[in-house]
Amino acid sequence: MSEFTIEAGVSIPKKRTRGADVKYPFAQLKVGQSFYVPPDAGDTLEVLMARMRNAGFRASKMYPGTKYTLRAWELGVRCWRVK
């Protein structure tokens, strides 16, 4: 006997989007423009770069035809729109 109950008729909720579009200004960037992201308390540069890589990837999927590149900048990360 399973400890899970099988149910029918339960509707699937809409996806909740959080991330690239909400936190960072990818939608407002024009080609050649950039924005700087300072590190959060306790973040290493590697963690911040990984977070921004993921956000840039999600943004490029949300806005087809766009492309972003990242570079370590001072203590944080700078993101440019290149396409």
N, C-alpha and C positions, 0 to 999 in steps of 0.2 A: 504494500500500500504506500502511496506517495504522500509526502507531507505538503505538497502543493495542490492548490485548488485550481482546476481548469474552468475558465469563465468565457462566456460568449457575450458579444454586444458591448464590450468596453471600447470606447472610441480612443483613437491614438491622439494624444495632445500634439499641438504644433511644436516644431523644433524651436528651442530658445537659442538665439544666437548671442553669444558674448564673445568679445575678443577684438579682432582686428578693426572692425568698423566702429566699435563703441569706444575703445580705449585710445586708439591711435588715429591720427588724421589722414589715413590713406585716401579717402574719398576726395579730400580737398587738394591733394597734391597734383601739380601739373608737372610735365616732363622737365627735369632739371632742378626742381625744388626738393628740399629735404627738411627733415625735422630731427631734433636731438632727443634722446631718451636717457635721462640720468639713471644710475642704478638705484634700486630700492635698498633699504637698509638690510645688510647681510648678504646681498647678491654678489656673486663674483661676475667678472666680465663674461666668462664662459656661459653662465646661466642666463645672463641678459641677452647675449648673442643668440642663444638657442631659442629663447622666448620671442625675440624679434624675427628670427628666421621663420618660425612657425606663423607668427602674425602676418609677415609679408607673403608667405605662401597662401594663407587663407584669403588675404586681400586680393591676390592675383586671381584667385578662383571667383571671388565675389565680383570683381571688375575685370571681365575678360579683356585681353589685349594690353593689360598693364604689366609692368615688370619693375621690381625693386631690387636694390642692392644695399648692403650694409657694410659699415666699416667701424672698427673701434675708434672712438673719438673722445679725446680727453679721458675721463673716467667712465664714460658711458658708450652709447652706440648712436651713430647717425644713420638715417635711412634716406636714400634718394630714390625718386622715381626716375627710371631710365627709359621707359617705354610707355 
